[in-house]
Amino acid sequence: LIIIGAMKCGTSALHRYLGLHPEISMSDEKELDFFIEGRNWEKGLAWYESMFTGKAKIYGESSPNYTKYPTVKNVPARMHTIVPDAKLIYMVRDPIDRIISQYIHNRRSDLETRPIEEALRGSNGTPMEETRYVRRSKYYMQLQQYLEYFPKSSILIITQEDLFNRRQDTLRGVFRFLGVDDTFVSREFDGLVHESGAKQVK
């Protein structure tokens, strides 16, 4: 199981919730970025396998940077060579809300200093639709990269809104997609992880 994104769409929450299921073992380190050249790809398969522990029916990880095309390229091809039968989950949310959340994240991480209006205009003549903020919200464009290697039946798309507002039903659907017990519930499903949308940036 690989949660391929998108950034600021609730992947941390889903990672935590899935790790509570007795048939699922999620990596202790959330964002492994293994299939990204220049990140951890060069560490090799043995390193990647060492990130998954315990006995489980499903082993999973979550790396939103896997849907950072075209800045990050060839991830689906590398993924298909290693885990061609992987189940992929792509989380999305209202694209404007996602852009704002990413901007807030970058400001708080000192990765962005410009006002949001300027950041969305791009630099050096870059069209708005090609800025790093808008590209991550081009969900279909990101998915197209995976559909060249994985069948639609191997990809589940869920929304952050459904995960947060219809959590039990949404997780039940995820469990069915993965082929594990879909009746499993946990008290910890009531918690939220990384609710950054309400944060303010001055």
C-alpha positions in Angstrom: 0.0 0.0 0.0 1.3 3.4 -1.0 -0.4 6.7 -0.2 0.9 8.8 -3.1 -0.4 12.2 -2.0 -1.6 14.8 -2.3 0.3 17.2 -0.1 -1.8 18.9 2.6 -4.8 16.6 2.0 -4.8 14.5 5.2 -2.2 11.9 4.4 -0.8 12.1 7.9 -4.2 11.3 9.4 -4.9 8.4 7.0 -1.4 7.0 7.7 -2.1 7.0 11.4 -5.6 5.5 11.1 -4.5 2.7 8.8 -1.7 1.8 11.1 -4.2 1.1 13.8 -5.7 -1.8 11.8 -4.3 -5.2 13.0 -3.9 -6.4 9.4 -2.0 -3.3 8.3 1.6 -2.2 9.2 2.4 1.3 8.2 6.1 2.5 8.1 7.2 4.2 11.4 8.7 7.0 9.3 5.9 8.4 7.3 7.5 10.0 4.2 10.0 7.5 2.9 10.4 9.1 -0.5 12.1 5.9 -1.7 11.0 6.1 -5.3 12.4 9.6 -5.8 15.8 9.8 -7.4 18.1 11.9 -5.3 16.2 11.2 -2.1 16.3 7.6 -1.0 16.2 5.6 -4.2 20.0 5.2 -4.1 19.8 3.5 -0.7 18.5 0.4 -2.4 15.7 -2.1 -1.9 17.2 -3.6 1.3 16.9 -0.1 3.0 13.3 0.2 1.8 12.3 -3.3 3.1 13.9 -2.4 6.5 11.4 0.3 6.9 8.6 -2.2 7.3 8.4 -4.3 10.5 6.1 -6.8 12.2 3.7 -9.3 10.7 0.9 -8.0 8.7 -1.2 -8.7 5.6 -0.6 -5.2 4.2 2.6 -3.1 4.5 2.2 0.6 3.7 3.9 4.0 3.5 2.8 7.6 2.7 4.9 10.0 0.6 3.0 13.0 -0.8 6.1 13.9 -2.9 5.2 11.0 -5.2 2.7 13.3 -6.8 5.0 16.2 -7.3 5.3 15.9 -11.1 7.0 17.4 -13.1 9.5 18.5 -10.4 9.8 14.8 -9.4 9.7 12.5 -12.4 9.6 8.7 -13.1 8.2 7.8 -9.7 5.4 5.5 -11.2 7.9 3.7 -13.4 10.3 3.0 -10.5 7.4 2.0 -8.3 6.1 -0.5 -10.9 9.4 -2.2 -11.2 9.5 -2.9 -7.4 5.8 -3.3 -6.4 3.7 -3.7 -9.6 0.8 -5.1 -7.6 0.7 -2.2 -5.1 -2.5 -0.6 -4.0 -2.3 3.2 -4.4 -4.4 5.7 -2.5 -4.5 9.3 -3.7 -6.1 11.9 -1.3 -7.5 15.1 -2.6 -9.3 18.1 -1.3 -10.8 21.4 -2.6 -7.9 22.5 -4.8 -8.0 26.1 -3.6 -8.0 25.1 0.1 -5.0 22.8 -0.7 -3.1 25.6 -2.3 -3.7 27.9 0.7 -2.6 25.1 3.1 0.6 24.5 1.2 1.4 28.2 1.1 0.8 28.4 4.9 3.1 25.3 5.4 5.8 26.9 3.3 5.6 30.2 5.1 5.9 28.5 8.5 8.8 26.4 7.2 10.6 29.5 5.9 10.3 28.1 2.4 8.2 31.0 1.2 8.6 34.7 1.9 6.4 36.3 -0.7 2.7 37.3 -0.3 0.4 34.6 -1.6 -0.7 36.8 -4.5 2.9 37.1 -5.7 3.7 33.5 -5.0 0.8 32.4 -7.2 2.0 34.7 -10.1 5.2 32.7 -10.3 8.6 34.2 -11.0 10.5 34.9 -14.2 7.3 34.8 -16.2 6.2 31.4 -15.0 2.4 31.1 -15.6 0.3 30.7 -12.5 -0.8 27.2 -13.6 2.8 26.1 -13.6 3.7 27.3 -10.1 4.5 24.7 -7.5 1.3 25.5 -5.7 -1.1 25.0 -8.6 0.7 21.9 -10.1 0.2 20.0 -6.9 -3.6 20.7 -7.2 -3.7 19.4 -10.7 -5.0 16.1 -9.5 -5.8 14.5 -12.9 -2.5 15.5 -14.3 -0.7 13.9 -11.4 -2.8 10.7 -11.7 -2.1 10.4 -15.4 1.5 9.6 -14.6 0.3 6.5 -12.6 -2.3 5.4 -15.1 0.4 4.6 -17.5 1.7 1.9 -15.2 -1.1 0.9 -12.8 -4.8 -0.1 -13.6 -7.6 2.1 -12.3 -8.6 -0.8 -10.1 -5.4 -0.4 -8.2 -6.0 3.3 -7.4 -8.4 4.6 -4.8 -9.2 8.3 -4.7 -10.6 9.7 -1.5 -11.2 13.3 -0.3 -9.9 14.9 2.9 -13.4 16.2 3.4 -14.8 12.6 3.5 -12.0 11.4 5.7 -12.7 14.1 8.3 -16.5 14.3 8.0 -17.5 10.7 7.2 -14.5 9.0 8.8 -16.0 5.6 9.6 -17.6 5.1 6.2 -14.5 6.3 4.4 -12.1 4.1 6.3 -14.5 1.1 5.8 -14.2 1.8 2.0 -10.4 1.9 2.3 -10.3 -1.4 4.2 -12.5 -3.0 1.5 -10.2 -1.7 -1.2 -7.2 -3.2 0.6 -9.0 -6.5 1.3 -8.8 -6.4 5.1 -11.5 -6.6 7.8 -13.8 -3.6 7.1 -15.6 -3.9 10.4 -12.6 -2.8 12.4 -13.0 0.4 14.4 -10.8 2.2 16.9 -11.5 4.9 19.5 -8.5 6.7 18.0 -10.4 7.2 14.8 -12.0 10.1 16.6 -8.7 12.1 16.5 -7.4 14.4 13.8 -3.8 14.8 12.6 -2.2 17.9 11.3 -5.2 20.2 10.9 -3.2 23.0 9.4 -5.9 24.6 7.4 -7.0 26.8 10.3 -3.5 28.2 11.0 -2.9 31.9 10.5 0.2 33.4 8.8 1.0 37.0 9.4 
